[in-house]
Amino acid sequence: MTHKNLKVKCDKCGYNKAMVIDMSQPNAKQLVQLQEDKKCPNCGAEQSLHLIEK
């Protein structure tokens, strides 16, 4: 079981969320999607999202 501690941060709206992702779960795919699109789930700004691994 691999868990990732991530911080998701948006430059545009200041969205800031800490996430713990279990890489064996289906929602890990959602994380990969976030990393590829870099689209903020809060304001919808593209290419303004940063994922920082802790």
Backbone as CSV, one residue per row, in Angstrom:
resi,resn,N_x,N_y,N_z,CA_x,CA_y,CA_z,C_x,C_y,C_z
1,MET,0.836,-1.205,0.000,0.000,0.000,0.000,0.870,1.254,0.000
2,THR,0.676,2.050,-0.993,1.431,3.290,-1.049,0.493,4.471,-0.873
3,HIS,0.846,5.319,0.041,0.090,6.539,0.266,0.970,7.727,-0.090
4,LYS,0.353,8.713,-0.692,1.070,9.930,-1.020,0.438,11.075,-0.254
5,ASN,1.258,11.849,0.403,0.787,13.072,1.032,1.059,14.214,0.069
6,LEU,0.010,14.869,-0.347,0.159,15.938,-1.322,-0.474,17.220,-0.828
7,LYS,0.067,18.302,-1.313,-0.553,19.597,-1.080,-0.940,20.118,-2.455
8,VAL,-2.185,20.472,-2.621,-2.669,20.989,-3.895,-2.890,22.482,-3.723
9,LYS,-2.280,23.249,-4.600,-2.312,24.692,-4.444,-2.595,25.371,-5.777
10,CYS,-3.479,26.366,-5.761,-3.806,27.107,-6.979,-3.261,28.532,-6.886
11,ASP,-2.591,28.983,-7.953,-2.040,30.337,-8.005,-3.129,31.396,-8.115
12,LYS,-4.202,31.037,-8.792,-5.206,32.034,-9.124,-6.145,32.389,-7.961
13,CYS,-6.730,31.356,-7.337,-7.746,31.642,-6.313,-7.255,31.379,-4.891
14,GLY,-6.025,30.851,-4.781,-5.494,30.586,-3.445,-5.985,29.286,-2.836
15,TYR,-6.634,28.449,-3.641,-7.094,27.136,-3.185,-5.914,26.351,-2.639
16,ASN,-6.105,25.777,-1.464,-5.008,25.075,-0.813,-5.577,23.896,-0.052
17,LYS,-5.195,22.698,-0.440,-5.762,21.521,0.203,-4.709,20.439,0.367
18,ALA,-4.684,19.860,1.538,-3.786,18.736,1.774,-4.549,17.460,1.464
19,MET,-3.903,16.541,0.763,-4.562,15.291,0.391,-3.669,14.112,0.739
20,VAL,-4.307,13.034,1.162,-3.588,11.776,1.309,-4.211,10.825,0.306
21,ILE,-3.416,10.390,-0.644,-3.916,9.539,-1.715,-3.387,8.118,-1.544
22,ASP,-4.312,7.176,-1.538,-3.929,5.767,-1.544,-3.795,5.368,-3.007
23,MET,-2.566,5.132,-3.438,-2.310,4.897,-4.861,-2.942,3.618,-5.398
24,SER,-3.411,2.740,-4.519,-4.041,1.505,-4.989,-5.548,1.675,-5.187
25,GLN,-6.065,2.815,-4.803,-7.507,3.080,-4.920,-7.838,3.725,-6.267
26,PRO,-9.089,3.589,-6.691,-9.510,4.192,-7.964,-9.358,5.719,-7.973
27,ASN,-9.470,6.369,-6.831,-9.377,7.836,-6.831,-7.959,8.326,-7.116
28,ALA,-7.001,7.407,-7.159,-5.637,7.782,-7.540,-5.614,8.227,-9.003
29,LYS,-6.514,7.666,-9.799,-6.619,8.067,-11.208,-7.046,9.529,-11.305
30,GLN,-7.889,9.926,-10.383,-8.364,11.303,-10.331,-7.183,12.248,-10.071
31,LEU,-6.281,11.817,-9.229,-5.091,12.606,-8.917,-4.209,12.760,-10.156
32,VAL,-4.034,11.659,-10.885,-3.232,11.696,-12.106,-3.854,12.682,-13.088
33,GLN,-5.174,12.679,-13.156,-5.903,13.607,-14.018,-5.612,15.050,-13.607
34,LEU,-5.632,15.306,-12.295,-5.322,16.634,-11.779,-3.914,17.063,-12.173
35,GLN,-2.978,16.131,-12.077,-1.587,16.444,-12.404,-1.415,16.770,-13.883
36,GLU,-2.169,16.079,-14.722,-2.045,16.298,-16.161,-2.716,17.602,-16.597
37,ASP,-3.921,17.839,-16.117,-4.675,19.024,-16.527,-4.218,20.278,-15.800
38,LYS,-3.751,20.087,-14.551,-3.417,21.206,-13.665,-4.586,22.190,-13.589
39,LYS,-5.798,21.607,-13.543,-7.002,22.441,-13.478,-7.516,22.491,-12.050
40,CYS,-7.707,23.683,-11.554,-8.142,23.870,-10.171,-9.582,23.399,-9.981
41,PRO,-9.819,22.535,-8.979,-11.187,22.065,-8.724,-12.062,23.158,-8.119
42,ASN,-11.453,24.231,-7.663,-12.199,25.316,-7.030,-12.623,26.391,-8.033
43,CYS,-11.664,26.977,-8.748,-12.004,28.085,-9.650,-11.956,27.692,-11.129
44,GLY,-11.430,26.480,-11.410,-11.423,25.995,-12.785,-10.291,26.548,-13.647
45,ALA,-9.377,27.284,-13.030,-8.249,27.838,-13.786,-7.323,26.705,-14.223
46,GLU,-6.933,26.739,-15.478,-6.039,25.701,-15.978,-4.590,26.147,-15.868
47,GLN,-3.715,25.163,-15.697,-2.265,25.399,-15.609,-1.864,26.297,-14.439
48,SER,-2.691,26.381,-13.409,-2.318,27.208,-12.255,-2.222,26.366,-10.985
49,LEU,-2.339,25.047,-11.157,-2.339,24.162,-9.994,-0.969,23.557,-9.762
50,HIS,-0.556,23.535,-8.501,0.717,22.915,-8.136,0.448,21.767,-7.194
51,LEU,1.078,20.644,-7.430,0.982,19.518,-6.512,2.344,19.324,-5.868
52,ILE,2.379,19.503,-4.559,3.638,19.412,-3.833,3.599,18.159,-2.966
53,GLU,4.536,17.249,-3.211,4.588,16.036,-2.406,5.322,16.321,-1.103
54,LYS,4.767,15.785,-0.024,5.380,16.010,1.292,6.083,14.770,1.754
